[in-house]
Amino acid sequence: MSKRIVITGVGLTSPVGNNLAEMRKNLLEGKSGITENEIRYMGKRPAGFCDFDEEKYQKKKARRRGTRAGSISIYCANEALSDAGVDWAAVDKSRYGVFLGITEHGNVETEEEVYQMHQNDLDYNLWSIHHNPRTVANSCAGEVTLNLGITGPHYTVGSACAGGNMGLINGVQQILLGEVDSALCGGISESSQTFGIFAAFNAQGALGSHEDVTKASRPLCKTRNGIAISEGGCVFHIETLESAEKRNAKIYGEVVAYAYNSDASDFVLPNTQRQIECMHKALSRADLAVSDIDIVNLHATGTVMGDINEVGAVREVFGQSKNTAVNFTKGHIGHCMGAAGALELAGNLPSFEDGMIHAGINVEELDPECHMENLVINKPKENPNVQTILNNSFGMLGINSSVIIKKY
């Protein structure tokens, strides 16, 4: 890349923590954030919710007017700026951009409006005057700019469950293009707040369950039966290496390459060959050999065919690399949809410093079709010399993404 771009701040909320230190601790300890929750019309279901202070950075009036996705975005963006040590009062806010990946948006607000109408004889006069700004696609990124006074560009990246990676990629691209000097970028999801997504995955036969709710999300396990739907958010503060060094910033890692492509083959079923091509493209751009990658984080949702197809792709690319450990994160946090890729990357970043690779959990019996060497399951693995991470994130309609981060 023409400029060296680094991650200097991380702000997040997830079912296992409201900051990176808390999340990392729970990842290493193998704790699940999935609990049983009452879902409208559907009764009790496994799901992941975030328990952060919505009013830490946002006034009550702004929260009432805005959205849950917006409140998650505002919390994560402010946490990322704080973590990055930015003197916010002194920066040129026209040179900042906000780029957030999403899976879908507006479902929570629309469902609530329709529900209230049906409780009140379909009185459409109850429809909120705030509905339109709440449900436009750029809403959550726009709410961040309103909250922080950012006058540079903002938009969301509709990219299904690859959203977290794609938000980061777009932030990198905007810096490379010279549109911004720094970016707040990543992924956001409020999915567990809407019954519709639960009903849809239930109709597909892909809604995870288990008598022990903390094991409802169990990717690669022989008995897996679907996903546990979660909400969450992760926003990275990124800037050029030159800028970071100038202000003596903490550097989590350098974004050395990315790639994304399309399957063009199915609405839902992943395409192993396209995933292979995406990973090879990222490796080629980074000028790295397969054996140079220390950690691969699987997308691994816990669906039967999704896991088999992805492991097949990763096995094809990294199967002969004895140096490459392979883990996943959704056993801990469920599927955070548009936030998944960013949260999963964030969860692995501390490996550069603590020399540990967190395990994928809840694998009671590994599915033989998901077997590959160097899987890190159920117990963390030590590696005091982690230098590179490849983060995979894939989504419906066949969108694939891979991001490579290198230790600085």
C-alpha positions, 0 to 999 in steps of 0.5 A: 500500500502507498501509505502504512496504516495502523490501528491505534484505538479499539472501542467495543461492546460485546456479549463478553465485555465492554472493552478489549481487556475485558473481552480478551480475559473472557476469550482466554478463559473460555466464557460464553456470553450467550444467555436465554432471552425472551424474544417477541412471539417466539418465547425464550431463545439463546441470544447475545446482548451487550450491557454497556452504558448508553448514556456514557457518551450520549444524552437521553434525548439523543438516544430517544431520537436515535437507534440502538445501532446508533447508541452502540456506534457512539459508545464504540467510537468514543471508546476508540478515540479515548483508547487512541489518546486523541486530543479531540478538541485539537483535531481537524474534524473535517479530516476524520471519517466514519465507515461502519459495516452493517448487516441490515438496519432499521428492522428494530425500529420498524418492527416496534412501530408495526407492533404498536400500531397493531396494539392500537387498532392500526392507528397510523398516526402513532408512527414516529416522526423520527422513523425516516432518519432512524431507518436510512442506511447511513443512520448509525455512522451519521449518529456518530458524526452528530455526536462527535461533530465530525464533518468529514465523510461518513457512510455505512457499508452494507456487506452482510456478515462481512461488515466488520472487515469491510468497514475497516477496509473502507476506512483504510481505502479512504485514507489511501485516497487522501479523503481523510487523515484518520478514520473510525471504522469497523462494524455494528449490529443490533440484531438480537433486538429484532424478532424477525431475524430469529424467525428467519433463521428459525425458518431456515433451520439454522437457529442454534440451540442446546440444553446448556444455553451457553453452548448454543453456539458451537462452531465445528462441533459435530452436533452444531445446529445453527447460530446464536444471534447477538448484537455488538460493535467494534470501532477501530481508530486508524491513521497513518504510521507517520501520524501515529509515531508523531503523537507517540501513539500506542500501535495495536498492529499494521493493516498490511493487506485486504481482499474481498470478492463475490461468490456469484453462486448462491444466496446463502451457501458459501463458495469454497473456491471463492474463499480460497481466492480471497485469502490468496489475494490478501496474501499476495498483496501483503507479499507473505507466504502461507507459512508467514501467517500465525493466526487465522480467525475463522468466520465459523458461524455454527451452521452445518454447511457453512463451517464445512465449506470454510474449513475446506477453504482454510485447509486448502490454503493453510493445511500444510503450514505448521506455523499457522494456528486456526481459531474462531470466536463465535462460541464465545460471543455468538454471531454479531452479524455486521460487527462479527469480523471487527470484534473477532479481529479485535479479540485476536490483536492482544496475541501480539503482546500476550503471546496467547492464542484464544481457543474456539470453545464448545467443541464437544466432538469435532466434526470430522469434516471440519478437521484440520491441523493446528485448530485451537479448540477448547484450550488456549495455545501459547505462541510468544512470537505472533507476528501476523493475523489473517481475519476472515469474514464472509456473508450472505449473497456471497461476499468474502473478505480477508484482512491481514494485520502485522505486529508493529 
